[in-house]
Amino acid sequence: MSDPNGERPVVSEKYLTARIDVENSASLATICKHGAYQTAERVLKQKQPAEVTQIVLDSGLRGRGGAGFPTGRKWTFMPKDFEGPRYLAVNADEGEPGTCKDRILMNEDPHLLLEGIILACYAISSEDAYVYIRGEYLESYRVLARAIAEAEAAGYLGTGIFGTDVTVRVHLHRGAGAYICGEETSLMESLEGYRGHPRPKPPFPAIAGLWQKPTAVNNVETICNLPSILEKGAEWYKSIGTAESPGNLLYQVSGHVNAPGVFELPLGVTARELIEEHSGGVWKQRKLKAFIPGGVSTGFLPAEMIDTPMDHGSLMKVGSMLGTGGLIVMDESTDIVEALEILTSFYRHETCGQCAPCREGCAWSHRIVKRILEGRGLPGDLDQLREIANLSDRGKTICVFPDAISAPVLSALKHFEEDFLAHINRPQHLPSEAAS
């Protein structure tokens, strides 16, 4: 395998899921035999927080929660002269449809996450980490709670960990099933006990986050990269993946494939490799019609784009995003209008309603798509869908939720307009029905 840009080899080496096949991998006694917490202890005793931040910055690690922002750079935004408490918020909400990677990490190797939390807290000089976990992830919550208790009993969490003067406390908080709380400021509002509404920015969380104190918000998978980066170094990490998107990603493949699953692979593998080599190909000997590359908010791509590398820059060039790496496959029997009706229904239900363009745009988008699906649409509906998507897109609201619905709407219309016209031009379609 080679870098899609021909710059250097793409190394394939598992480090996120290397221990999940170990029997009883969630147990501290078991996983310590496989190196758990050794890196954290060495780093806390031998390096300063600024050194840890610099290594992560040099590694090029990008956030795995969707936006792909450089993790080390986010940490540098934390004020250096602030004397009060500061916090780490770990986003374990994982509400993006098509996404299930964080659940595997929390269920199968919770101590990898906790070791990463220790390193992140040390880097940003925080004594408290809050893990905001999706309410439906009850098993993950139970596994993490047990792991935290084990780590506290062993002296790996709490006051004076590893015999140093460092304190790290980890708190679990269950959400209540709101998709919007995957957005970092909504997450913080919910953690503080308020309704999960996004906050206007600025100020950004690094300046005024939890309880208006400096806060770093990082995704579970992002945090789980830290032990390996601090153990093996930035140059090792940059040897994996591509120059712009280094490291491995937990790609999740679902939909119309023979072997859906989660696969740890270097950033930059193509959608074709994920579908045909790792997921057993499109099921029922059918052809590929479309795929969603990184969770439903990244939109639809047609089959002819199957050779697109699955990394941040390559997907951006074709008008999409890597997102969470949740690849959803649709075969030739798929009606894109029906798929979009399901997605717009989801977004209509999940909007927090705080901003009018989002609240009204989600409702009207779903209403129009549903009408088209039922054979009651008109050609002008397509232009109206585009207008609604453009009105609510690109920074016109407090958070980026409207971008999440506009991407599938606009991409479906761009690549699969014929599916919409097939419904609009049904022989049984009567103009009088569209007006009702």
C-alpha positions as CSV (number, residue, x, y, z in Angstrom):
1,M,0.0,0.0,0.0
2,S,1.3,3.5,-0.8
3,D,0.4,7.0,-0.1
4,P,-2.2,8.2,-2.6
5,N,0.0,11.2,-3.3
6,G,3.0,9.1,-3.9
7,E,4.9,10.8,-1.1
8,R,5.9,7.9,1.1
9,P,4.7,4.4,2.1
10,V,1.6,3.9,4.2
11,V,2.5,1.7,7.1
12,S,-0.1,-0.8,8.3
13,E,0.2,-1.4,12.1
14,K,-2.6,-1.8,14.6
15,Y,-2.3,0.1,17.8
16,L,-5.8,1.1,18.7
17,T,-7.3,-2.4,18.5
18,A,-4.1,-4.4,19.2
19,R,-5.4,-5.6,22.6
20,I,-9.1,-6.1,22.0
21,D,-8.7,-9.8,21.2
22,V,-6.9,-10.5,24.5
23,E,-9.2,-12.5,26.7
24,N,-10.8,-10.4,29.4
25,S,-9.2,-7.3,27.8
26,A,-11.3,-4.9,29.9
27,S,-9.7,-6.2,33.1
28,L,-6.8,-4.1,34.6
29,A,-5.0,-7.2,35.8
30,T,-5.1,-8.7,32.4
31,I,-4.3,-5.6,30.3
32,C,-1.4,-4.5,32.5
33,K,0.4,-7.6,31.3
34,H,0.2,-6.1,27.9
35,G,1.7,-2.7,28.8
36,A,-1.2,-0.7,30.0
37,Y,-0.3,2.5,31.9
38,Q,3.5,2.0,31.4
39,T,3.7,4.9,29.0
40,A,1.7,7.2,31.2
41,E,3.9,6.5,34.2
42,R,7.1,7.1,32.2
43,V,5.8,10.4,30.7
44,L,4.5,11.8,34.0
45,K,7.9,11.1,35.6
46,Q,10.2,12.1,32.7
47,K,8.5,14.9,30.7
48,Q,6.9,18.3,31.3
49,P,3.3,19.0,30.1
50,A,4.6,21.3,27.4
51,E,6.8,18.5,26.0
52,V,3.7,16.2,25.8
53,T,1.8,18.9,23.9
54,Q,4.7,19.4,21.5
55,I,5.0,15.7,20.7
56,V,1.3,15.5,20.0
57,L,1.5,18.7,17.9
58,D,4.5,17.3,15.9
59,S,2.7,14.0,15.3
60,G,-0.1,15.7,13.3
61,L,-2.8,13.8,15.2
62,R,-6.2,15.1,14.0
63,G,-9.4,14.8,15.9
64,R,-11.4,11.7,15.2
65,G,-14.8,13.1,16.2
66,G,-15.6,14.5,12.7
67,A,-14.0,17.9,12.1
68,G,-10.4,16.6,12.0
69,F,-8.9,19.6,13.8
70,P,-5.3,19.1,14.9
71,T,-5.3,17.9,18.6
72,G,-2.1,19.5,19.7
73,R,-3.1,22.8,18.2
74,K,-6.3,22.7,20.1
75,W,-4.4,22.2,23.4
76,T,-2.2,25.2,22.7
77,F,-5.2,27.4,22.8
78,M,-5.5,26.7,26.5
79,P,-4.3,29.8,28.4
80,K,-0.9,29.2,30.0
81,D,-1.3,31.8,32.8
82,F,-4.8,30.7,34.1
83,E,-4.5,29.8,37.7
84,G,-7.9,28.2,38.4
85,P,-9.2,24.8,37.4
86,R,-9.2,23.6,33.8
87,Y,-11.0,20.6,32.4
88,L,-10.8,17.8,29.8
89,A,-14.2,16.8,28.3
90,V,-14.2,13.5,26.5
91,N,-16.8,13.2,23.8
92,A,-18.2,9.7,24.0
93,D,-21.7,10.6,22.7
94,E,-21.2,9.0,19.3
95,G,-24.6,9.8,17.9
96,E,-23.7,10.1,14.2
97,P,-25.6,7.5,12.3
98,G,-23.1,5.0,10.7
99,T,-20.7,5.4,13.6
100,C,-19.8,2.8,16.2
101,K,-16.0,2.9,16.8
102,D,-15.9,4.5,20.2
103,R,-18.2,1.9,21.6
104,I,-15.7,-0.8,20.7
105,L,-12.8,1.0,22.3
106,M,-14.8,1.6,25.5
107,N,-16.1,-1.9,25.7
108,E,-13.0,-3.9,24.8
109,D,-10.1,-1.7,26.0
110,P,-11.3,0.9,28.5
111,H,-7.9,1.2,30.1
112,L,-6.5,2.5,26.8
113,L,-8.9,5.3,27.0
114,L,-8.1,6.0,30.6
115,E,-4.4,6.0,29.9
116,G,-5.0,8.5,27.1
117,I,-7.0,10.6,29.5
118,I,-4.2,10.7,32.0
119,L,-1.8,11.9,29.2
120,A,-4.2,14.5,27.9
121,C,-4.9,15.9,31.4
122,Y,-1.2,16.1,32.1
123,A,-0.6,18.0,28.9
124,I,-3.2,20.6,29.6
125,S,-2.7,20.7,33.4
126,S,-6.1,19.5,34.2
127,E,-7.0,17.5,37.3
128,D,-10.5,16.5,36.2
129,A,-11.8,14.7,33.1
130,Y,-15.5,14.4,32.3
131,V,-16.5,11.5,29.9
132,Y,-19.9,12.4,28.3
133,I,-21.2,9.0,27.2
134,R,-24.1,8.3,25.0
135,G,-27.1,7.4,27.1
136,E,-27.9,4.2,25.0
137,Y,-24.3,3.0,25.6
138,L,-25.2,1.4,29.0
139,E,-22.7,-1.5,28.6
140,S,-19.9,1.0,27.8
141,Y,-20.9,3.0,30.8
142,R,-20.7,-0.1,33.1
143,V,-17.4,-1.2,31.6
144,L,-15.8,2.2,32.0
145,A,-17.1,2.6,35.6
146,R,-15.5,-0.7,36.5
147,A,-12.3,0.3,34.8
148,I,-12.2,3.6,36.6
149,A,-12.7,1.9,40.0
150,E,-9.8,-0.6,39.2
151,A,-7.5,2.2,38.1
152,E,-8.3,4.2,41.3
153,A,-7.6,1.2,43.5
154,A,-4.3,0.7,41.8
155,G,-3.2,4.3,42.2
156,Y,-3.4,5.1,38.4
157,L,-6.2,7.6,39.0
158,G,-6.8,10.0,41.8
159,T,-4.3,12.0,43.8
160,G,-0.6,11.4,43.5
161,I,-0.8,8.9,40.7
162,F,2.2,6.7,39.9
163,G,3.9,8.2,43.0
164,T,4.0,11.7,41.4
165,D,2.3,14.9,42.5
166,V,-0.1,14.7,39.6
167,T,-3.9,14.3,40.2
168,V,-6.3,13.0,37.6
169,R,-9.9,12.3,38.4
170,V,-12.3,10.8,35.8
171,H,-16.0,11.4,36.0
172,L,-18.7,9.7,33.9
173,H,-21.8,11.4,32.8
174,R,-24.6,9.7,30.7
175,G,-26.4,11.7,28.1
176,A,-30.1,11.4,27.3
177,G,-30.0,10.4,23.7
178,A,-29.7,13.9,22.0
179,Y,-27.7,13.9,18.8
180,I,-27.0,17.6,19.3
181,C,-25.0,16.9,22.4
182,G,-22.3,15.5,20.2
183,E,-21.6,19.1,19.4
184,E,-19.0,20.3,21.9
185,T,-20.8,23.3,23.4
186,S,-24.1,21.4,23.7
187,L,-22.2,18.6,25.4
188,M,-20.8,21.1,28.0
189,E,-24.3,22.6,28.6
190,S,-25.7,19.2,29.2
191,L,-22.8,18.3,31.5
192,E,-23.6,21.4,33.6
193,G,-27.2,20.3,34.0
194,Y,-28.8,22.5,31.4
195,R,-30.7,21.7,28.2
196,G,-28.3,20.6,25.4
197,H,-28.3,23.8,23.4
198,P,-25.2,25.0,21.5
199,R,-23.4,28.1,22.8
200,P,-22.4,31.0,20.5
201,K,-18.6,31.1,19.8
202,P,-16.5,32.9,20.7
203,P,-15.6,32.4,23.4
204,F,-14.3,29.0,22.5
205,P,-14.1,26.1,25.0
206,A,-10.4,26.5,25.4
207,I,-11.1,29.9,27.0
208,A,-14.5,29.5,28.5
209,G,-15.7,25.9,28.5
210,L,-17.1,23.9,31.4
211,W,-18.3,26.2,34.1
212,Q,-16.6,29.0,32.1
213,K,-13.2,27.5,32.7
214,P,-10.6,26.5,30.1
215,T,-11.7,23.2,28.6
216,A,-10.3,20.9,25.9
217,V,-12.9,18.7,24.2
218,N,-11.6,15.5,22.5
219,N,-13.2,12.5,21.0
220,V,-12.7,9.0,22.5
221,E,-10.7,7.7,19.5
222,T,-8.5,10.8,19.5
223,I,-7.6,10.2,23.1
224,C,-6.9,6.5,22.5
225,N,-4.1,7.5,20.0
226,L,-2.1,9.3,22.7
227,P,-0.4,6.3,24.5
228,S,1.1,5.0,21.2
229,I,2.2,8.5,20.1
230,L,3.9,9.1,23.5
231,E,5.4,5.7,23.5
232,K,6.8,5.5,20.0
233,G,7.1,9.2,19.0
234,A,5.8,11.7,16.5
235,E,8.0,10.4,13.6
236,W,6.7,6.9,14.0
237,Y,3.1,8.2,14.0
238,K,3.7,10.2,10.9
239,S,5.0,7.1,9.0
240,I,1.4,5.8,9.1
241,G,-1.3,7.2,6.9
242,T,-0.7,10.2,4.7
243,A,1.3,13.4,5.2
244,E,-1.9,15.5,5.8
245,S,-3.8,12.8,7.7
246,P,-1.3,10.6,9.7
247,G,-2.1,7.6,11.8
248,N,-4.7,4.9,11.7
249,L,-8.5,5.3,11.7
250,L,-11.2,3.0,12.9
251,Y,-13.2,2.8,9.7
252,Q,-16.8,1.5,10.2
253,V,-18.5,-0.1,7.2
254,S,-22.2,-0.8,7.2
255,G,-25.1,-1.1,4.8
256,H,-25.2,-3.3,1.7
257,V,-22.0,-5.3,2.2
258,N,-21.3,-9.0,2.9
259,A,-19.2,-8.4,6.0
260,P,-19.9,-5.2,7.8
261,G,-17.5,-4.3,10.6
262,V,-14.9,-1.9,12.1
263,F,-11.5,-2.0,10.6
264,E,-8.3,-0.3,11.9
265,L,-6.4,0.9,8.8
266,P,-4.1,3.7,7.8
267,L,-5.7,6.9,6.7
268,G,-5.7,7.1,3.0
269,V,-7.1,3.7,2.1
270,T,-9.7,3.9,-0.7
271,A,-13.4,3.3,-0.4
272,R,-12.9,0.5,-2.8
273,E,-10.4,-1.3,-0.6
274,L,-12.7,-0.9,2.4
275,I,-15.7,-2.2,0.5
276,E,-14.2,-4.9,-1.6
277,E,-11.3,-6.2,0.4
278,H,-12.3,-5.7,4.0
279,S,-16.1,-5.9,3.9
280,G,-16.5,-8.7,1.4
281,G,-17.9,-6.6,-1.4
282,V,-21.4,-5.4,-2.1
283,W,-24.0,-8.0,-1.0
284,K,-26.2,-10.2,-3.2
285,Q,-23.9,-9.8,-6.2
286,R,-25.3,-6.4,-6.8
287,K,-23.5,-3.3,-8.0
288,L,-22.6,-0.3,-5.9
289,K,-24.8,2.8,-6.4
290,A,-23.7,5.2,-3.7
291,F,-21.8,5.4,-0.4
292,I,-21.6,7.8,2.5
293,P,-18.0,8.2,3.5
294,G,-18.0,9.4,7.1
295,G,-21.4,9.3,8.8
296,V,-24.6,10.6,7.3
297,S,-23.7,14.3,7.7
298,T,-20.9,13.9,5.0
299,G,-23.5,13.3,2.3
300,F,-23.8,10.9,-0.7
301,L,-21.1,10.0,-3.2
302,P,-21.7,8.0,-6.4
303,A,-20.2,4.7,-7.2
304,E,-17.7,6.2,-9.7
305,M,-15.9,7.9,-6.7
306,I,-15.1,4.5,-5.1
307,D,-11.4,5.0,-5.6
308,T,-11.3,8.2,-3.6
309,P,-8.8,7.9,-0.7
310,M,-10.5,8.0,2.7
311,D,-8.6,10.9,4.2
312,H,-9.5,14.5,5.1
313,G,-8.0,16.3,2.1
314,S,-9.0,13.8,-0.6
315,L,-12.7,13.7,0.5
316,M,-12.8,17.5,0.7
317,K,-11.6,17.7,-2.9
318,V,-14.7,15.7,-4.0
319,G,-17.1,17.9,-1.9
320,S,-17.4,15.6,1.1
321,M,-15.7,15.0,4.5
322,L,-14.0,12.1,6.3
323,G,-16.2,12.8,9.3
324,T,-16.1,9.8,11.7
325,G,-15.1,7.3,9.0
326,G,-18.5,5.7,9.1
327,L,-18.8,4.3,5.5
328,I,-22.4,3.4,4.6
329,V,-22.8,1.4,1.4
330,M,-25.9,1.4,-0.8
331,D,-26.4,-1.0,-3.7
332,E,-28.1,-0.5,-7.0
333,S,-31.6,-1.2,-5.6
334,T,-31.4,1.8,-3.3
335,D,-33.8,4.7,-3.9
336,I,-31.8,7.7,-2.9
337,V,-35.0,9.7,-2.3
338,E,-36.1,7.1,0.2
339,A,-32.7,7.2,1.9
340,L,-32.8,11.0,2.1
341,E,-36.3,10.9,3.5
342,I,-35.0,8.8,6.4
343,L,-32.1,11.1,7.0
344,T,-34.1,14.3,6.8
345,S,-36.7,12.8,9.2
346,F,-33.8,12.1,11.6
347,Y,-32.5,15.6,11.5
348,R,-36.0,17.1,11.8
349,H,-36.4,15.1,15.0
350,E,-32.9,16.0,16.4
351,T,-32.6,19.7,15.8
352,C,-32.6,21.6,19.1
353,G,-34.8,24.3,17.6
354,Q,-32.7,27.2,18.9
355,C,-32.0,28.7,15.5
356,A,-34.8,29.4,13.0
357,P,-32.9,28.4,9.8
358,C,-32.2,25.0,11.3
359,R,-35.5,24.5,13.0
360,E,-37.6,25.5,10.0
361,G,-35.1,24.2,7.4
362,C,-35.0,20.7,8.8
363,A,-38.8,20.5,8.9
364,W,-39.3,21.9,5.4
365,S,-36.6,19.7,3.9
366,H,-38.2,16.6,5.3
367,R,-41.6,17.7,4.3
368,I,-40.6,18.3,0.7
369,V,-38.6,15.1,0.4
370,K,-41.4,13.0,1.9
371,R,-43.8,14.6,-0.6
372,I,-41.6,13.7,-3.5
373,L,-41.2,10.2,-2.2
374,E,-45.0,9.8,-2.1
375,G,-45.3,11.0,-5.7
376,R,-46.8,14.4,-4.9
377,G,-43.8,16.5,-5.7
378,L,-43.2,19.1,-8.5
379,P,-40.0,20.0,-10.4
380,G,-39.8,23.3,-8.5
381,D,-39.4,21.3,-5.3
382,L,-35.8,20.5,-6.2
383,D,-34.9,24.2,-6.4
384,Q,-36.6,24.8,-3.2
385,L,-34.6,22.1,-1.5
386,R,-31.4,23.6,-2.7
387,E,-32.5,27.0,-1.6
388,I,-33.4,25.8,1.9
389,A,-30.1,24.0,2.2
390,N,-28.1,27.0,1.1
391,L,-30.0,29.3,3.5
392,S,-29.2,27.2,6.5
393,D,-25.7,26.2,5.6
394,R,-22.3,27.7,6.2
395,G,-22.2,29.5,9.5
396,K,-25.7,31.1,9.5
397,T,-26.6,29.4,12.8
398,I,-24.9,29.0,16.3
399,C,-23.6,25.5,15.5
400,V,-23.0,23.4,12.4
401,F,-26.1,21.2,12.7
402,P,-27.6,22.7,9.5
403,D,-24.4,21.8,7.6
404,A,-25.1,18.2,8.7
405,I,-28.5,18.1,6.9
406,S,-27.5,20.3,3.9
407,A,-24.7,18.0,2.9
408,P,-26.8,14.9,2.2
409,V,-29.6,17.0,0.6
410,L,-27.2,18.9,-1.7
411,S,-25.1,15.8,-2.6
412,A,-28.2,13.7,-3.3
413,L,-29.5,16.4,-5.7
414,K,-26.1,16.8,-7.3
415,H,-25.4,13.1,-7.9
416,F,-28.8,11.5,-8.0
417,E,-31.3,14.0,-9.4
418,E,-32.7,11.3,-11.7
419,D,-34.0,9.5,-8.6
420,F,-36.0,12.6,-7.6
421,L,-37.3,13.1,-11.2
422,A,-38.4,9.5,-11.4
423,H,-40.8,10.2,-8.5
424,I,-41.9,13.6,-9.7
425,N,-42.6,12.2,-13.2
426,R,-44.6,9.2,-12.1
427,P,-47.4,8.4,-14.6
428,Q,-49.9,8.4,-11.7
429,H,-48.8,11.8,-10.5
430,L,-51.5,14.4,-10.5
431,P,-50.6,18.1,-10.1
432,S,-53.7,18.6,-7.9
433,E,-52.2,16.2,-5.4
434,A,-49.1,18.3,-4.9
435,A,-51.2,21.3,-3.9
436,S,-53.0,19.3,-1.2
